Amino acid sequence: YYVFNCANIDYCEQIYNCQNLFGCIGLKHENHCILNKQYSKEEYEELRQKIVEHMKKTGEWGQFLPKELSCFSYNESTAHQYYPKTKEEAIGQGFKWMDEEQKDYKPQTYQIPDNIKDIDNVILQEVLACDDCKRNFKIVEQELKFYRQNNIPIPHKCSECRHKVRMDLRSPKKLYNGQCQKCSVDIQTSYAPDRPEKVYCENCYLKEVY
């Protein structure tokens, strides 16, 4: 996870420009380390082999880390954005779940004009409320400047609800069986069968664009 410019890295996180690491975190320009401890090449290869053999016996090798080690609840993670689950589904599969804290949100104190040109700086001191979830949010000076420069209207939703809208516009992380709409060969696609787009197989697509 977050491994850049590396080779032969296993079970590591936030590793940069390293080689031959196992179970390490936050290292840069290192080689032959296990659990962030430095070894000689020979020591590393011998110990790594023992660890791998043990993990194969226990069934851990090649698997994701256990859910119990997660620092976050399922609905706090990006997994929930790509593979949404209900609270019951997540808990039933062994994940943690964070119930949303109940808050008394303040009513909105400013009527947002549709045109950004009609917005004055008083909005920076006003309390806004999301149209969907009713959470309060504010507009900051740099944000207002950006909206003005690009002629973008002030949002009526909080950042979290806006992000959810963007995620909903993406194709789901799922493959559907279908047929090329040009040559009828069987294909798999991320476009659901009820979507209006024409989907071609690779050969037909390449012929079309080139």
N, C-alpha and C positions, 0 to 999 in steps of 0.2 A: 504494500500500500504506500503510495507516494515514493516510488523508487525510480531514480533518474540516472541515466548514463552508467549503468551497472551491469555486471555479469555474474552468473552463478549465485543468485541471491535466493534464500529460502526463509519464509516466515519472518519477514522483516518489515519495518515501517520507517518512513522518512529517512531514506538512505540515498546519498549523493556521491557519485563517482567512486564507487567501491567495487570490490570483487571478492567472491568466496566468503560470504557471510551466512550465518545461520542463527535465527532467533535474535536479531539485533534491532536496535532502534536509535535513530538520531545520529548516525555516523556519517562522516565525510572522509573521502580519500583513505579508506582503510582496506585491509586485505587479511584474510584468514582469521576471522573473529567468530566466536560462538558466545551468545548472550553478552555481547559487548566486551568480551575478554580476548586479548590477543594471544594467538598460538603460532607456532612455526608451521610451515606448510605440511610437514609430515604429521605433526600432532593434530592439526586441523582435520586433515583427511581421515585419520584413524578415528577420532572422536565423532566426526560427522557421520561416518559409516555406522558406528555403534548406535547413534541416536536414530538414524533412519531405520535400521533393522528393528529397533525396539518399537518405533512408531508403526511400522508395518504389522508387527505382532499385535499391537493394541488396536489397530484399525484407524489410527489417527493420521497416518501419512497421506498427504494429498487432500485432506479434508479442511474445511473452514474451521477457524477457531470456535470453541464452544460458545453458545449463546450466553452462558453464565458469566463469561469474561467481558461482555459488552459493558462499556461505561454509560451507555445511553439506552433509553427505552426505545421500542421499535418505532413509535410515532415521532420520536425526536430525530431519527436518522434519515439519511437520504434513501434508504431502502423503502421507506413508507411512501416516498414520492414516486418511485418507479414500480413498486409492487404493493399498492395499498392494501391494508388488511383492516378488519374491524377489531375492536378491542378483544372480543371473544376469540377471534381467529388467532390473533397474536399471542394471547395468554395460553391458548390451547396448544400452541406450537412451542411453548417454553420461553417466549420473549417477555421482557418487562413492558409495561405500559404506563404512560404518564397521563393522569387525568388532568384536564385543563383547570387551572385555578379559577374559581369563580370570583369575578370582580364586578364592581359597580362602575361601569364606564360613564364618563361625563357626556352630557349632550353636546352636540356640535354647536359652536358659537359663531360660525361664519357660513354664509351661503355662497358656495363656490360658483362663480360665473363660468359659462362654457368656454368663453374665449380667453386665452392667456393674456391677451392685450388689456383685458378689463380687470386684471388682478393687480392690486397695489401691495405694497410691502406690509400692510397691516396683517396680512395672512400669516406672517411669521410669528405673530403673537397669539394667534387663534388656536383653539382646540378643534380638531376635525375628528369625525367618527366614520369608520368604515361602513359602506353601504351593506356589506354582507355580514360580517361578524360583529360589528358595532365596537370593535377595539378603537381606542383613541390613537391618533397619530398626528405628527406635526410636519410642516414643511420648513426646511432649513434654508438659509440664504443661498448656499451653493446650489442646492436643488432648484430653487426658484430661478436662479440665473440660468441654469441649464434648460429649463422648460421655456424660458423666454427666448433664448438663443435659437432653439430648435422649433419654436412655435408649437409646443406640445401643451395640451390642456392639463390642468391640475388633476391628479387622480382622485377618484372618489372612493378608492379602496385602499386598505393598508398594504404594506409591502408583502405580507404573507399571503393574503388573498390574491394579489396580483401575480405572485409567483405560482400559486396553484392554477390560475387561469392559463399561464404559459405552459405549465406541465400538462394540463389537460389537452392542449393543442398538439402535443407530440403523439406519435404513434406508440401504442403500448409495446412493452418488451415481450412480444409474443410473435411467433411465426404461424401463418395460416397456409394451409394447402390450397393451391389454386392452379389456374392455367394461364399461360401467356395469351394475351388478348390479340396476338397477331398470328402465332403459329400453333397455338393450343397445346404446346408441350407442358407437362406438369412442372410446377414451380412451387417454391415456398416464398412467402412475402410477409412483410410486417403490415401491409395494408389489409384491413378487414374486408371480407367479401362484399359488405354492403356499402363500401365507399365508392365514390363516383370516378376516381382516377383510373386511367388505363395503366395496367401493369404488364411490362414485357419481360421475357426471359433475357438473360445476359446477351445472347447472340443477336436477338432482334433489337435490343436497346442500342447496342454498339453500332449496328447497321443504320439505325435511325439517326444517331447523333454524329456519326462520322461519314 
